[in-house]
Amino acid sequence: MKNSVVIKGNKYGIIVVLDKELPFDELKQQVADKFSESGSFWGKVSVGVAFEGRELNNSEQFELIEIIQDNSELTIVCIVDNDTHTEERFKNAIDEHLEEAAVHNGQFYRGTLRSGQVLESEYSLVILGDVNPGAKIISAGNVIVLGALKGTVYAGITGDDSSFVVALEMSPMQIRIGNVIARSADSAPRKKAQKPETKIAFVENDNIYIEPLNKEVLNDLRFY
Protein backbone atom coordinates (compact mmCIF):
# COMPACT_ATOMS: atom_id res chain seq x y z
CA MET A 1 0.00 0.00 0.00
CA LYS A 2 2.85 2.35 0.89
CA ASN A 3 4.36 2.16 -2.60
CA SER A 4 1.10 1.97 -4.54
CA VAL A 5 1.97 5.34 -6.13
CA VAL A 6 5.54 6.29 -7.10
CA ILE A 7 6.40 9.64 -8.69
CA LYS A 8 9.47 10.01 -10.89
CA GLY A 9 10.55 13.11 -12.76
CA ASN A 10 12.74 14.22 -15.65
CA LYS A 11 13.59 17.65 -17.06
CA TYR A 12 10.23 18.09 -18.76
CA GLY A 13 7.60 16.11 -16.88
CA ILE A 14 6.64 13.52 -14.31
CA ILE A 15 6.01 9.79 -14.51
CA VAL A 16 3.45 8.36 -12.09
CA VAL A 17 3.86 4.63 -11.45
CA LEU A 18 0.59 3.08 -10.27
CA ASP A 19 -0.19 -0.20 -8.52
CA LYS A 20 -2.12 -2.38 -10.96
CA GLU A 21 -3.99 -4.36 -8.28
CA LEU A 22 -5.28 -1.58 -6.02
CA PRO A 23 -8.98 -0.65 -6.52
CA PHE A 24 -9.20 2.58 -8.48
CA ASP A 25 -11.01 4.54 -5.74
CA GLU A 26 -8.26 3.68 -3.28
CA LEU A 27 -5.64 4.50 -5.89
CA LYS A 28 -7.12 7.97 -6.38
CA GLN A 29 -6.78 8.68 -2.68
CA GLN A 30 -3.18 7.48 -2.77
CA VAL A 31 -2.44 9.83 -5.68
CA ALA A 32 -4.04 12.73 -3.81
CA ASP A 33 -2.01 12.00 -0.68
CA LYS A 34 1.23 11.58 -2.59
CA PHE A 35 1.00 14.87 -4.47
CA SER A 36 -0.26 16.73 -1.42
CA GLU A 37 2.83 15.58 0.48
CA SER A 38 5.27 16.42 -2.32
CA GLY A 39 3.60 19.58 -3.67
CA SER A 40 6.30 21.95 -2.36
CA PHE A 41 8.99 19.85 -4.06
CA TRP A 42 7.49 20.16 -7.55
CA GLY A 43 6.58 23.83 -7.22
CA LYS A 44 4.44 25.85 -9.61
CA VAL A 45 5.31 24.68 -13.13
CA SER A 46 3.70 23.41 -16.33
CA VAL A 47 4.57 19.78 -17.03
CA GLY A 48 3.53 16.73 -18.99
CA VAL A 49 2.59 13.50 -17.23
CA ALA A 50 2.93 9.83 -18.12
CA PHE A 51 1.28 6.93 -16.28
CA GLU A 52 2.96 3.55 -15.80
CA GLY A 53 2.05 0.32 -14.09
CA ARG A 54 -1.57 -0.16 -15.11
CA GLU A 55 -3.90 0.43 -18.03
CA LEU A 56 -6.10 3.50 -17.69
CA ASN A 57 -9.00 4.57 -19.87
CA ASN A 58 -9.45 8.23 -20.81
CA SER A 59 -11.91 8.88 -18.01
CA GLU A 60 -9.55 7.47 -15.39
CA GLN A 61 -6.62 9.48 -16.77
CA PHE A 62 -8.57 12.73 -16.60
CA GLU A 63 -9.71 11.94 -13.05
CA LEU A 64 -6.11 11.47 -11.97
CA ILE A 65 -5.02 14.66 -13.74
CA GLU A 66 -7.67 16.61 -11.87
CA ILE A 67 -6.59 15.06 -8.58
CA ILE A 68 -2.93 15.93 -9.24
CA GLN A 69 -3.76 19.55 -10.03
CA ASP A 70 -6.08 19.87 -7.03
CA ASN A 71 -3.37 18.62 -4.69
CA SER A 72 -0.36 20.51 -6.06
CA GLU A 73 0.55 23.68 -7.94
CA LEU A 74 1.36 21.74 -11.09
CA THR A 75 -0.36 22.54 -14.36
CA ILE A 76 -0.64 19.40 -16.50
CA VAL A 77 -0.41 20.43 -20.14
CA CYS A 78 -0.41 16.97 -21.72
CA ILE A 79 -0.50 13.22 -21.15
CA VAL A 80 2.43 11.39 -22.74
CA ASP A 81 2.58 7.72 -23.65
CA ASN A 82 5.55 6.24 -21.86
CA ASP A 83 8.10 4.68 -24.23
CA THR A 84 11.79 4.89 -25.06
CA HIS A 85 11.32 8.43 -26.34
CA THR A 86 9.31 9.70 -23.37
CA GLU A 87 11.62 12.57 -22.44
CA GLU A 88 11.79 13.82 -26.03
CA ARG A 89 8.00 13.69 -26.28
CA PHE A 90 7.71 15.56 -22.98
CA LYS A 91 10.00 18.26 -24.34
CA ASN A 92 8.08 18.64 -27.60
CA ALA A 93 4.75 18.87 -25.80
CA ILE A 94 6.02 21.50 -23.35
CA ASP A 95 7.62 23.52 -26.16
CA GLU A 96 4.31 23.55 -28.04
CA HIS A 97 2.49 24.68 -24.90
CA LEU A 98 4.97 27.50 -24.25
CA GLU A 99 4.79 28.67 -27.86
CA GLU A 100 0.99 28.81 -27.69
CA ALA A 101 1.12 30.70 -24.40
CA ALA A 102 3.63 33.16 -25.80
CA VAL A 103 1.28 34.13 -28.62
CA HIS A 104 -1.23 35.35 -26.04
CA ASN A 105 1.03 36.51 -23.22
CA GLY A 106 4.37 37.45 -24.75
CA GLN A 107 7.76 36.23 -23.56
CA PHE A 108 9.71 37.10 -20.42
CA TYR A 109 13.46 37.51 -19.98
CA ARG A 110 15.03 37.85 -16.54
CA GLY A 111 18.46 39.44 -16.27
CA THR A 112 20.60 42.26 -17.60
CA LEU A 113 21.42 42.41 -21.30
CA ARG A 114 25.04 43.45 -21.70
CA SER A 115 26.92 44.98 -24.62
CA GLY A 116 26.97 42.62 -27.61
CA GLN A 117 23.97 40.57 -26.47
CA VAL A 118 20.91 40.35 -28.75
CA LEU A 119 17.47 39.23 -27.56
CA GLU A 120 15.08 38.43 -30.41
CA SER A 121 11.46 37.25 -30.33
CA GLU A 122 8.48 36.76 -32.62
CA TYR A 123 6.26 37.93 -29.76
CA SER A 124 6.04 40.83 -27.33
CA LEU A 125 8.90 40.94 -24.80
CA VAL A 126 9.07 41.82 -21.12
CA ILE A 127 12.63 42.23 -19.82
CA LEU A 128 13.05 42.03 -16.05
CA GLY A 129 16.34 43.89 -15.88
CA ASP A 130 18.45 46.53 -17.62
CA VAL A 131 19.43 46.79 -21.28
CA ASN A 132 22.96 48.19 -21.35
CA PRO A 133 24.53 50.25 -24.16
CA GLY A 134 25.54 47.96 -27.00
CA ALA A 135 22.79 45.42 -26.27
CA LYS A 136 19.91 44.97 -28.70
CA ILE A 137 16.27 43.90 -28.41
CA ILE A 138 14.32 42.83 -31.50
CA SER A 139 10.62 42.05 -31.18
CA ALA A 140 7.72 41.56 -33.56
CA GLY A 141 5.44 42.99 -30.86
CA ASN A 142 5.75 45.36 -27.92
CA VAL A 143 8.78 45.74 -25.65
CA ILE A 144 8.54 46.46 -21.92
CA VAL A 145 11.74 46.95 -19.95
CA LEU A 146 11.37 46.81 -16.19
CA GLY A 147 14.69 48.52 -15.75
CA ALA A 148 16.91 50.95 -17.65
CA LEU A 149 16.79 50.90 -21.46
CA LYS A 150 20.15 52.24 -22.70
CA GLY A 151 20.75 49.96 -25.68
CA THR A 152 18.99 49.54 -29.02
CA VAL A 153 15.39 48.40 -29.30
CA TYR A 154 13.34 47.37 -32.34
CA ALA A 155 9.62 46.83 -31.73
CA GLY A 156 7.06 45.81 -34.35
CA ILE A 157 9.98 44.72 -36.50
CA THR A 158 7.65 43.18 -39.11
CA GLY A 159 6.31 46.64 -39.85
CA ASP A 160 3.70 47.06 -37.12
CA ASP A 161 3.91 50.72 -36.16
CA SER A 162 1.12 50.30 -33.59
CA SER A 163 3.66 48.58 -31.31
CA PHE A 164 5.17 50.46 -28.38
CA VAL A 165 8.15 50.46 -26.03
CA VAL A 166 7.94 51.08 -22.28
CA ALA A 167 10.88 51.43 -19.90
CA LEU A 168 11.30 52.44 -16.27
CA GLU A 169 14.26 54.51 -17.47
CA MET A 170 14.07 55.44 -21.16
CA SER A 171 17.51 56.29 -22.59
CA PRO A 172 17.91 54.16 -25.74
CA MET A 173 20.83 54.55 -28.13
CA GLN A 174 18.42 53.82 -30.98
CA ILE A 175 14.76 52.96 -31.12
CA ARG A 176 12.75 51.63 -34.03
CA ILE A 177 9.02 50.97 -34.05
CA GLY A 178 7.63 49.49 -37.25
CA ASN A 179 9.51 51.30 -40.00
CA VAL A 180 10.16 54.49 -38.04
CA ILE A 181 13.62 55.03 -36.51
CA ALA A 182 14.84 57.52 -33.93
CA ARG A 183 18.34 57.92 -32.49
CA SER A 184 19.63 59.55 -29.37
CA ALA A 185 21.29 62.91 -29.84
CA ASP A 186 25.02 62.25 -29.30
CA SER A 187 25.75 65.94 -28.94
CA ALA A 188 22.92 66.65 -26.53
CA PRO A 189 24.16 68.34 -23.33
CA ARG A 190 24.14 66.21 -20.21
CA LYS A 191 21.35 67.11 -17.86
CA LYS A 192 21.57 67.01 -14.11
CA ALA A 193 20.66 63.54 -12.89
CA GLN A 194 16.98 63.25 -12.13
CA LYS A 195 14.82 60.51 -10.72
CA PRO A 196 14.07 58.06 -13.59
CA GLU A 197 10.55 58.30 -14.95
CA THR A 198 8.63 55.49 -16.64
CA LYS A 199 8.06 56.45 -20.27
CA ILE A 200 6.47 55.05 -23.38
CA ALA A 201 7.63 55.35 -26.98
CA PHE A 202 5.08 55.14 -29.77
CA VAL A 203 4.55 56.15 -33.40
CA GLU A 204 2.26 58.95 -34.44
CA ASN A 205 2.26 60.72 -37.82
CA ASP A 206 5.41 58.82 -38.86
CA ASN A 207 7.35 60.10 -35.86
CA ILE A 208 8.39 58.39 -32.63
CA TYR A 209 7.25 60.19 -29.50
CA ILE A 210 8.45 59.46 -25.98
CA GLU A 211 6.17 60.55 -23.19
CA PRO A 212 5.61 59.79 -19.49
CA LEU A 213 3.43 56.75 -18.97
CA ASN A 214 0.14 57.56 -17.24
CA LYS A 215 -3.29 56.03 -16.75
CA GLU A 216 -4.76 57.71 -19.84
CA VAL A 217 -2.01 56.32 -22.06
CA LEU A 218 -2.38 52.85 -20.55
CA ASN A 219 -6.05 52.78 -21.47
CA ASP A 220 -5.14 53.21 -25.13
CA LEU A 221 -2.49 50.49 -25.29
CA ARG A 222 -3.04 47.29 -27.24
CA PHE A 223 -1.40 44.23 -25.71
CA TYR A 224 -0.99 40.97 -27.67
SERO-4910 file (N, C-alpha, C, O; in steps of 0.05 Angstrom, whole numbers):
BEGIN
 pado doro    nc1    nc2    nc3   cac1   cac2   cac3    cc1    cc2    cc3    oc1    oc2    oc3
  Met    A     17    -24      0      0      0      0     17     25      0     11     45    -13
  Lys    A     40     24     15     57     47     18     68     56     -9     71     80    -14
  Asn    A     75     36    -26     87     43    -52     68     39    -75     76     33    -98
  Ser    A     42     43    -70     22     39    -91     23     62   -111     13     59   -134
  Val    A     35     85   -104     39    107   -123     68    116   -120     77    124    -98
  Val    A     83    116   -142    111    126   -142    113    148   -163    104    144   -186
  Ile    A    125    170   -155    128    193   -174    157    196   -182    175    197   -164
  Lys    A    162    196   -208    189    200   -218    188    225   -236    168    230   -248
  Gly    A    211    238   -239    211    262   -255    235    263   -274    255    250   -269
  Asn    A    232    278   -296    255    284   -313    254    314   -318    239    329   -305
  Lys    A    270    324   -337    272    353   -341    246    366   -350    242    390   -347
  Tyr    A    228    350   -362    205    362   -375    178    353   -364    157    364   -371
  Gly    A    178    332   -347    152    322   -338    155    302   -315    177    298   -305
  Ile    A    133    290   -308    133    270   -286    121    244   -296    103    244   -313
  Ile    A    130    222   -285    120    196   -290    108    185   -264    122    184   -244
  Val    A     83    177   -265     69    167   -242     65    137   -245     51    128   -263
  Val    A     79    122   -228     77     93   -229     55     84   -210     56     90   -186
  Leu    A     36     69   -221     12     62   -205     10     31   -200     18     15   -217
  Asp    A      1     24   -177     -4     -4   -170    -27    -15   -188    -48     -3   -189
  Lys    A    -22    -37   -201    -42    -48   -219    -64    -63   -205    -85    -69   -218
  Glu    A    -60    -71   -180    -80    -87   -166    -99    -71   -148   -121    -79   -142
  Leu    A    -90    -47   -139   -106    -32   -120   -132    -22   -133   -131    -12   -156
  Pro    A   -155    -24   -120   -180    -13   -130   -176     16   -138   -162     31   -124
  Phe    A   -189     25   -159   -184     52   -170   -191     74   -149   -177     94   -148
  Asp    A   -213     71   -135   -220     91   -115   -199     94    -94   -193    117    -85
  Glu    A   -187     72    -85   -165     74    -66   -140     86    -78   -125    101    -65
  Leu    A   -136     79   -104   -113     90   -118   -115    120   -120    -95    135   -118
  Lys    A   -139    130   -125   -142    159   -128   -135    173   -102   -122    194   -102
  Gln    A   -142    162    -79   -136    174    -54   -105    173    -49    -94    192    -38
  Gln    A    -93    152    -58    -64    150    -55    -50    171    -72    -30    183    -63
  Val    A    -60    176    -96    -49    197   -114    -52    224   -100    -33    240   -100
  Ala    A    -76    229    -90    -81    255    -76    -61    259    -53    -50    280    -50
  Asp    A    -58    238    -37    -40    240    -14    -11    245    -22      3    261    -10
  Lys    A     -3    230    -43     25    232    -52     32    259    -62     53    270    -55
  Phe    A     14    271    -78     20    297    -89     16    319    -69     30    340    -70
  Ser    A     -2    315    -50     -5    335    -28     20    336    -11     28    358     -3
  Glu    A     32    313     -7     57    312     10     81    324     -5     98    335      8
  Ser    A     82    320    -31    105    328    -46    101    354    -62    118    362    -79
  Gly    A     79    368    -57     72    392    -73     94    413    -73     99    425    -94
  Ser    A    106    418    -49    126    439    -47    151    432    -63    166    449    -71
  Phe    A    156    406    -66    180    397    -81    177    404   -111    196    413   -123
  Trp    A    154    399   -122    150    403   -151    147    433   -158    155    441   -179
  Gly    A    135    448   -139    132    477   -144    109    483   -164     92    466   -170
  Lys    A    110    507   -174     89    517   -192    100    518   -221    111    538   -229
  Val    A     96    496   -235    106    494   -263     86    480   -281     67    467   -271
  Ser    A     90    482   -307     74    468   -327     90    444   -336    113    446   -344
  Val    A     77    421   -334     91    396   -341     73    377   -356     49    381   -357
  Gly    A     86    357   -368     71    335   -380     71    312   -360     87    311   -342
  Val    A     53    293   -363     52    270   -345     49    244   -360     35    244   -381
  Ala    A     62    223   -351     59    197   -362     51    177   -340     62    180   -317
  Phe    A     34    158   -346     26    139   -326     37    111   -333     37    103   -356
  Glu    A     48     98   -312     59     71   -316     46     52   -296     35     61   -276
  Gly    A     48     26   -302     41      6   -282     14     -7   -286     10    -30   -279
  Arg    A     -5      8   -298    -31     -3   -302    -45     11   -326    -38     34   -332
  Glu    A    -63     -3   -338    -78      9   -361   -100     27   -350   -114     20   -331
  Leu    A   -102     51   -362   -122     70   -354   -138     79   -378   -126     83   -399
  Asn    A   -164     80   -375   -180     91   -397   -179    122   -396   -169    133   -376
  Asn    A   -190    135   -415   -189    165   -416   -201    177   -392   -191    197   -381
  Ser    A   -224    167   -383   -238    178   -360   -221    176   -335   -220    195   -319
  Glu    A   -208    153   -331   -191    149   -308   -167    168   -309   -158    179   -288
  Gln    A   -155    171   -333   -132    190   -335   -140    218   -328   -125    231   -313
  Phe    A   -163    227   -338   -171    255   -332   -178    258   -302   -174    280   -291
  Glu    A   -189    237   -290   -194    239   -261   -168    242   -246   -167    259   -227
  Leu    A   -148    227   -253   -122    229   -239   -109    257   -244    -97    268   -226
  Ile    A   -111    267   -269   -100    293   -275   -113    314   -257    -99    331   -246
  Glu    A   -139    313   -254   -153    332   -237   -145    330   -208   -141    350   -195
  Ile    A   -141    306   -199   -132    301   -172   -104    313   -167    -98    326   -147
  Ile    A    -86    308   -187    -59    319   -185    -59    349   -183    -45    361   -166
  Gln    A    -74    362   -200    -75    391   -201    -89    402   -176    -82    424   -167
  Asp    A   -108    388   -165   -122    397   -141   -104    395   -116   -108    409    -96
  Asn    A    -84    378   -117    -67    372    -94    -38    382    -97    -21    373    -83
  Ser    A    -34    399   -117     -7    410   -121    -11    436   -137    -33    444   -143
  Glu    A     12    449   -142     11    474   -159     19    468   -188     24    486   -203
  Leu    A     20    443   -194     27    435   -222      4    441   -241    -19    438   -234
  Thr    A     12    449   -265     -7    451   -287      0    429   -307     22    430   -319
  Ile    A    -18    410   -311    -13    388   -330    -21    397   -358    -45    402   -363
  Val    A     -2    399   -376     -8    409   -403    -12    386   -423    -22    391   -445
  Cys    A     -4    362   -416     -8    339   -434     -4    313   -420      8    312   -399
  Ile    A    -15    292   -432    -10    264   -423      7    251   -444      0    251   -468
  Val    A     29    239   -436     49    228   -455     49    198   -452     51    188   -429
  Asp    A     48    183   -474     52    154   -473     80    148   -465     99    160   -477
  Asn    A     84    131   -447    111    125   -437    124    104   -455    115     82   -458
  Asp    A    146    112   -468    162     94   -485    191    102   -484    199    118   -467
  Thr    A    207     91   -502    236     98   -501    242    127   -508    264    137   -503
  His    A    222    141   -519    226    169   -527    210    187   -509    203    209   -517
  Thr    A    204    178   -485    186    194   -467    197    222   -463    181    241   -465
  Glu    A    222    225   -456    232    251   -449    231    270   -473    225    294   -470
  Glu    A    237    260   -497    236    276   -521    207    285   -526    202    308   -534
  Arg    A    188    267   -521    160    274   -526    150    294   -505    134    312   -511
  Phe    A    160    291   -480    154    311   -460    164    339   -469    148    358   -468
  Lys    A    188    340   -478    200    365   -487    184    378   -509    178    402   -509
  Asn    A    177    362   -529    162    373   -552    135    383   -543    126    404   -553
  Ala    A    121    369   -525     95    377   -516     97    403   -500     80    421   -503
  Ile    A    117    406   -483    120    430   -467    128    453   -485    117    475   -481
  Asp    A    145    449   -505    152    470   -523    128    481   -538    125    505   -542
  Glu    A    111    463   -547     86    471   -561     68    487   -542     56    507   -551
  His    A     66    479   -517     50    494   -498     61    522   -493     46    541   -493
  Leu    A     87    524   -490     99    550   -485     96    569   -509     92    593   -506
  Glu    A     99    557   -533     96    573   -557     67    584   -559     63    607   -567
  Glu    A     48    567   -553     20    576   -554     15    598   -533      1    617   -538
  Ala    A     26    594   -509     22    614   -488     35    640   -495     25    662   -489
  Ala    A     58    639   -509     73    663   -516     57    680   -536     58    705   -535
  Val    A     42    668   -553     26    683   -572      6    701   -558      1    723   -567
  His    A     -5    692   -535    -25    707   -521    -12    725   -499    -23    746   -493
  Asn    A     10    716   -488     21    730   -464     48    744   -469     56    759   -452
  Gly    A     61    738   -491     87    749   -495    108    732   -481    101    712   -468
  Gln    A    133    740   -483    155    725   -471    169    742   -450    170    766   -453
  Phe    A    180    728   -430    194    742   -408    224    735   -409    231    712   -415
  Tyr    A    240    755   -403    269    750   -400    278    763   -373    273    786   -369
  Arg    A    291    747   -357    301    757   -331    331    760   -331    345    741   -337
  Gly    A    341    784   -326    369    789   -325    377    813   -341    361    825   -356
  Thr    A    402    822   -338    412    845   -352    424    837   -379    439    818   -381
  Leu    A    417    852   -399    428    848   -426    453    866   -428    451    891   -426
  Arg    A    476    854   -433    501    869   -434    509    874   -463    498    863   -482
  Ser    A    529    892   -466    538    900   -492    545    875   -509    559    857   -501
  Gly    A    535    875   -534    539    852   -552    518    831   -552    516    815   -570
  Gln    A    501    831   -531    479    811   -529    455    821   -546    449    844   -547
  Val    A    442    801   -559    418    807   -575    396    788   -565    399    764   -564
  Leu    A    373    800   -559    349    785   -551    328    789   -573    320    811   -578
  Glu    A    320    767   -585    302    769   -608    277    751   -604    280    728   -594
  Ser    A    254    760   -611    229    745   -607    208    751   -628    207    774   -638
  Glu    A    192    731   -634    170    735   -652    145    746   -638    125    752   -650
  Tyr    A    148    749   -611    125    759   -595    133    784   -580    155    794   -582
  Ser    A    115    794   -564    121    817   -547    141    807   -525    141    783   -519
  Leu    A    157    826   -515    178    819   -496    176    835   -471    171    860   -472
  Val    A    179    822   -448    181    836   -422    209    829   -411    214    806   -406
  Ile    A    226    849   -407    253    845   -396    253    853   -367    248    877   -361
  Leu    A    259    835   -350    261    841   -321    290    846   -315    304    830   -303
  Gly    A    299    870   -322    327    878   -318    334    901   -336    317    913   -349
  Asp    A    360    908   -336    369    931   -352    378    921   -380    385    898   -384
  Val    A    378    940   -399    389    936   -426    411    956   -429    407    979   -433
  Asn    A    436    946   -427    459    964   -427    466    974   -455    457    962   -475
  Pro    A    482    996   -457    491   1005   -483    505    983   -498    521    968   -487
  Gly    A    499    980   -524    511    959   -540    494    934   -541    500    916   -558
  Ala    A    474    931   -524    456    908   -525    433    915   -544    427    939   -548
  Lys    A    420    895   -554    398    899   -574    374    881   -569    377    857   -563
  Ile    A    350    893   -571    325    878   -568    311    880   -595    308    902   -606
  Ile    A    302    857   -605    286    857   -630    261    841   -625    262    818   -618
  Ser    A    238    854   -629    212    841   -624    192    847   -645    192    869   -656
  Ala    A    176    827   -652    154    831   -671    131    846   -658    113    855   -672
  Gly    A    131    847   -632    109    860   -617    118    883   -601    135    899   -610
  Asn    A    108    886   -577    115    907   -558    140    900   -542    147    876   -540
  Val    A    153    919   -531    176    915   -513    171    930   -487    167    955   -488
  Ile    A    173    916   -465    171    929   -438    196    922   -422    202    899   -418
  Val    A    210    943   -414    235    939   -399    230    948   -370    227    972   -365
  Leu    A    230    929   -352    227    936   -324    255    941   -312    265    926   -295
  Gly    A    267    963   -322    294    970   -315    302    994   -333    285   1008   -343
  Ala    A    328    997   -337    338   1019   -353    343   1009   -382    356    989   -386
  Leu    A    332   1024   -401    336   1018   -429    356   1037   -440    350   1061   -445
  Lys    A    381   1028   -444    403   1045   -454    415   1034   -480    434   1046   -491
  Gly    A    405   1011   -489    415    999   -514    397   1006   -537    386   1027   -539
  Thr    A    396    987   -556    380    991   -580    355    973   -579    357    950   -571
  Val    A    332    984   -587    308    968   -586    292    971   -612    288    993   -622
  Tyr    A    284    948   -623    267    947   -647    241    934   -639    241    910   -631
  Ala    A    219    948   -640    192    937   -635    176    937   -660    180    954   -678
  Gly    A    157    918   -663    141    916   -687    158    913   -711    153    925   -732
  Ile    A    179    896   -709    200    894   -730    189    885   -757    201    890   -778
  Thr    A    165    872   -757    153    864   -782    138    886   -796    126    882   -817
  Gly    A    139    910   -785    126    933   -797    102    943   -782     87    960   -792
  Asp    A     97    933   -758     74    941   -742     80    966   -727     92    965   -705
  Asp    A     72    989   -737     78   1014   -723     58   1021   -701     59   1043   -690
  Ser    A     40   1002   -695     22   1006   -672     35    994   -647     24    996   -625
  Ser    A     59    982   -649     73    972   -626     84    995   -610     84   1018   -618
  Phe    A     93    988   -585    103   1009   -568    126    998   -551    130    974   -550
  Val    A    141   1016   -539    163   1009   -521    159   1024   -494    154   1048   -494
  Val    A    161   1010   -472    159   1022   -446    184   1015   -430    194    992   -432
  Ala    A    194   1034   -415    218   1029   -398    216   1045   -372    206   1068   -373
  Leu    A    226   1034   -351    226   1049   -325    245   1072   -327    242   1093   -314
  Glu    A    266   1068   -343    285   1090   -349    291   1089   -379    304   1071   -389
  Met    A    281   1109   -394    281   1109   -423    305   1125   -434    303   1150   -436
  Ser    A    327   1112   -441    350   1126   -452    363   1109   -474    387   1103   -473
  Pro    A    347   1101   -494    358   1083   -515    379   1097   -533    377   1121   -538
  Met    A    398   1081   -543    417   1091   -563    402   1095   -589    407   1114   -604
  Gln    A    385   1075   -595    368   1076   -620    342   1062   -614    342   1041   -600
  Ile    A    321   1072   -626    295   1059   -622    281   1059   -650    280   1079   -664
  Arg    A    270   1036   -656    255   1033   -681    228   1020   -674    227    999   -660
  Ile    A    207   1031   -684    180   1019   -681    168   1018   -709    165   1038   -722
  Gly    A    162    993   -717    153    990   -745    175    998   -764    197    986   -763
  Asn    A    170   1017   -781    190   1026   -800    201   1054   -793    215   1066   -809
  Val    A    195   1063   -769    203   1090   -761    227   1087   -741    225   1072   -722
  Ile    A    248   1102   -746    272   1101   -730    279   1127   -717    275   1148   -730
  Ala    A    287   1126   -693    297   1150   -679    323   1143   -664    326   1121   -655
  Arg    A    341   1163   -663    367   1158   -650    370   1179   -628    359   1201   -629
  Ser    A    387   1172   -608    393   1191   -587    411   1212   -599    427   1207   -617
  Ala    A    409   1236   -587    426   1258   -597    453   1257   -583    455   1262   -559
  Asp    A    474   1248   -598    500   1245   -586    511   1271   -575    526   1271   -555
  Ser    A    504   1293   -587    515   1319   -579    498   1333   -558    504   1355   -550
  Ala    A    476   1320   -550    458   1333   -531    473   1337   -504    486   1319   -494
  Pro    A    470   1361   -492    483   1367   -467    473   1349   -445    449   1342   -444
  Arg    A    491   1341   -427    483   1324   -404    466   1341   -384    474   1363   -377
  Lys    A    444   1329   -376    427   1342   -357    434   1332   -329    444   1310   -326
  Lys    A    427   1348   -310    431   1340   -282    415   1315   -277    392   1314   -285
  Ala    A    427   1296   -263    413   1271   -258    387   1275   -244    385   1290   -224
  Gln    A    366   1263   -254    340   1265   -243    329   1237   -236    340   1217   -246
  Lys    A    309   1236   -220    296   1210   -214    285   1198   -240    269   1212   -253
  Pro    A    292   1173   -247    281   1161   -272    251   1161   -272    238   1158   -251
  Glu    A    240   1165   -296    211   1166   -299    203   1146   -320    215   1144   -342
  Thr    A    182   1130   -314    173   1110   -333    161   1124   -357    144   1142   -355
  Lys    A    170   1116   -381    161   1129   -405    153   1108   -426    160   1085   -425
  Ile    A    138   1118   -445    129   1101   -468    137   1114   -494    135   1138   -497
  Ala    A    146   1098   -513    153   1107   -540    132   1095   -559    127   1071   -558
  Phe    A    122   1112   -576    102   1103   -595    104   1119   -621    117   1140   -622
  Val    A     91   1109   -642     91   1123   -668     65   1138   -672     43   1128   -668
  Glu    A     68   1163   -681     45   1179   -689     54   1198   -711     74   1212   -709
  Asn    A     39   1198   -733     45   1214   -756     74   1210   -766     88   1229   -772
  Asp    A     82   1184   -767    108   1176   -777    131   1187   -760    154   1189   -770
  Asn    A    126   1194   -736    147   1202   -717    145   1186   -691    123   1177   -684
  Ile    A    168   1181   -678    168   1168   -653    167   1189   -630    184   1207   -629
  Tyr    A    148   1186   -613    145   1204   -590    150   1188   -564    143   1165   -562
  Ile    A    164   1201   -546    169   1189   -520    157   1207   -498    164   1230   -496
  Glu    A    138   1196   -484    123   1211   -464    121   1196   -437    124   1171   -437
  Pro    A    117   1210   -415    112   1196   -390     88   1177   -392     68   1183   -405
  Leu    A     90   1154   -379     69   1135   -379     49   1142   -357     56   1143   -334
  Asn    A     24   1145   -365      3   1151   -345    -22   1134   -350    -22   1119   -369
  Lys    A    -42   1137   -333    -66   1121   -335    -80   1124   -362    -90   1105   -373
  Glu    A    -81   1149   -371    -95   1154   -397    -81   1140   -420    -95   1128   -437
  Val    A    -55   1140   -420    -40   1126   -441    -44   1096   -439    -48   1083   -460
  Leu    A    -44   1086   -415    -48   1057   -411    -74   1047   -422    -76   1026   -433
  Asn    A    -94   1063   -420   -121   1056   -429   -122   1052   -460   -139   1038   -470
  Asp    A   -103   1065   -473   -103   1064   -503    -84   1043   -514    -83   1038   -538
  Leu    A    -69   1029   -496    -50   1010   -506    -63    984   -515    -83    976   -504
  Arg    A    -51    972   -535    -61    946   -545    -40    925   -539    -18    925   -550
  Phe    A    -46    906   -521    -28    885   -514    -35    860   -530    -59    854   -534
  Tyr    A    -15    845   -539    -20    819   -553      5    802   -551      5    780   -562
***
